[in-house]
């Protein structure tokens, strides 16, 4: 039950990042929307792993953990893992650009992160959040029922 509470806390943090990412996108702050979307997806995937008792490496992209532990998740979630892992990899690659831009070419974050990048990032974060929230809620319900 303790791990589920930690996962629920991660999801709360992920939801706050998602709200802020949506706001940043609407305000035209595309690099910040990408950064917050990446953080949302990272927290979601870590919550999913934590909820089923899997320790993960302390890195931004934990997608490499999922193939070896896929069977620990319900079938509906397994069916979405490729998308979730792809989203994590894509957003981690854009994370640095969203912070610093293309420093070697003297480009600002606003010059290298487009509106389309931000829109895709927010959409990926929304989908990851919805899937992982459903997973954590299901596991939390099962854990509560087993206590009583």
Buried (B, 14 or more C-beta within 10 A) or exposed (E): EEBBEBBBBBBEBBBBBBEBBBEBBEEEBBBBBBBBBBBBBBBBBBBBBBBBEBEBEEEBBBBEBBEEBEEBBEEEBEEBBEEBBEBBEBBBEBBBBBBEBBEEEEBEBBEBBEEEBBBBBBEBBBBBBEBBBBBBBBBBEEBEEEEE
